[in-house]
Amino acid sequence: MLIYIGADHRGFQLKESLKNYLKESGYEVVDVGNDKYVPTDDYPDFAALAARKISLDSENSRGILICGSGVGVDVAANKFKNVRSALAFNTEQAATSRSDDNANVLSLAADYLNEEDAKKILSVWLATSFSGEERHQRRLRKIEDIEERN
C-alpha cells in the first residue's frame, strides 16, 4: 500500500516524525510536502496534492494529512471524489473511521496531539480493516451518490 503524507508549517514537525515511523514500519511513503518548514505555506495545497493521488487509486493508496487543527486538511481532502478523510483524536475514533467508514485519509491535529499519541492513532488506523458490513456499504453508496450528483 502506498501512503501519501503532507502537512503545512504547523504540522511539518509531526509529518517528518510520522514519515520516518511509517518507513521504519515498512510502508512505501510519498511525501507531498512541504519538504521544508515554511511558515507562510497553506494546508490546502498539500491536502489537494495527496487527495488527488488517492482519488485516482482509492483502493490501493492512503493518505496522512496534518495541519494545526486537522480540520483544514480534512475539509480540503474530502472535496475529492473517492476520498473519505477522517479527523481522529484517539485510537477508538481512528479504528471506527476505518471499520465503519472505510476512511482512506487520516487527518491529524498537530496542535492537539503529541508524537506518541499520533503514532498510536496512525498504527491503529493502518491496522484496522473495513468491516464490509452491509449497513456500512449502504451508507458509503449513499455518499458516492452524493458525489455523483454534486
C-alpha positions in Angstrom: 0.0 0.0 0.0 1.2 3.4 -1.0 0.8 6.2 1.6 0.9 9.9 0.7 1.7 12.2 3.6 1.5 16.0 3.6 1.5 18.9 6.1 1.6 22.6 6.3 4.0 24.5 8.6 2.0 23.7 11.8 2.1 20.0 11.0 5.6 19.9 9.5 7.5 18.5 12.5 4.8 15.8 13.2 4.8 14.9 9.5 8.5 14.3 9.5 8.3 12.1 12.5 5.4 10.1 11.2 7.0 9.7 7.8 10.1 8.2 9.4 7.9 6.0 11.6 6.0 4.7 8.5 9.2 4.0 6.6 10.7 2.1 9.5 7.5 0.1 9.7 7.9 -1.0 6.1 5.4 1.3 4.3 6.1 2.9 1.0 5.7 6.7 1.6 5.4 9.6 -0.8 5.9 13.0 0.9 3.8 15.6 -1.0 5.2 18.4 1.1 6.1 20.6 2.3 9.7 19.5 2.1 10.9 22.2 4.4 9.4 24.4 7.1 7.8 27.4 5.5 5.8 29.5 8.0 3.6 31.0 5.2 2.6 27.8 3.4 -1.1 26.8 3.2 -2.6 23.5 4.1 -5.0 23.2 1.1 -2.0 22.9 -1.2 -0.7 19.7 0.4 -4.1 18.2 1.1 -5.0 18.6 -2.5 -1.8 17.0 -3.7 -2.4 13.9 -1.6 -6.1 13.7 -2.1 -5.8 14.0 -5.9 -3.5 11.0 -5.9 -5.7 9.0 -3.6 -8.8 9.9 -5.6 -7.2 8.2 -8.6 -6.4 5.0 -6.8 -8.6 5.0 -3.7 -8.4 1.2 -3.2 -4.6 0.9 -3.1 -3.4 4.1 -1.5 -4.0 6.0 1.7 -3.1 9.5 3.0 -2.0 11.1 6.2 -2.6 14.9 6.3 -1.6 17.2 9.1 -2.3 20.8 10.0 -2.7 22.7 13.3 -6.3 21.7 13.9 -6.6 18.9 11.5 -9.9 20.4 10.3 -8.5 22.3 7.3 -6.8 19.3 5.7 -9.8 17.1 6.4 -12.2 19.5 4.7 -9.9 20.0 1.7 -9.3 16.3 1.2 -13.0 15.5 1.4 -13.6 17.7 -1.7 -12.1 14.9 -3.9 -14.2 12.1 -5.3 -13.4 8.7 -3.7 -11.7 10.3 -0.8 -13.0 9.7 2.7 -10.9 11.6 5.2 -11.4 11.3 8.9 -10.1 13.6 11.6 -9.1 11.4 14.6 -8.1 12.4 18.1 -7.9 8.9 19.6 -7.4 5.3 18.7 -11.1 4.4 19.0 -12.1 7.1 16.5 -9.3 6.0 14.2 -10.5 2.4 14.3 -14.1 3.3 13.7 -13.2 5.5 10.8 -11.7 2.5 9.1 -14.1 -0.3 10.2 -17.3 1.7 9.6 -16.5 4.4 7.1 -13.6 2.9 5.2 -11.6 6.1 5.5 -8.6 6.3 3.2 -7.2 9.5 4.6 -6.3 10.2 8.2 -6.3 13.8 9.2 -4.4 14.8 12.3 -4.2 17.9 14.5 -0.6 18.8 15.3 -1.6 21.4 17.8 -3.5 18.9 19.9 -1.7 15.6 19.6 1.8 14.7 20.8 4.0 12.5 18.7 3.4 9.4 20.8 -0.4 9.7 20.6 -0.2 10.4 16.9 1.8 7.2 16.3 -0.7 5.2 18.3 -3.6 6.6 16.3 -1.8 6.1 13.0 -0.9 2.5 13.9 -4.5 1.6 14.8 -5.8 3.3 11.7 -3.5 1.4 9.4 -4.1 -2.0 11.2 -7.9 -1.7 11.0 -9.8 -3.1 8.1 -13.2 -2.1 6.7 -15.8 -4.4 8.2 -17.7 -4.6 5.0 -21.0 -4.9 6.9 -24.0 -4.2 4.6 -25.1 -1.2 6.6 -21.7 0.4 6.2 -21.6 -0.4 2.5 -25.1 1.0 2.0 -24.1 4.3 3.7 -20.9 4.5 1.6 -23.0 4.0 -1.6 -25.2 6.9 -0.5 -22.1 9.1 -0.1 -20.9 8.0 -3.6 -24.4 9.0 -4.9 -23.9 12.5 -3.3 -20.5 12.8 -5.0 -22.0 11.9 -8.4 -24.9 14.4 -8.1 -22.9 17.4 -6.8 
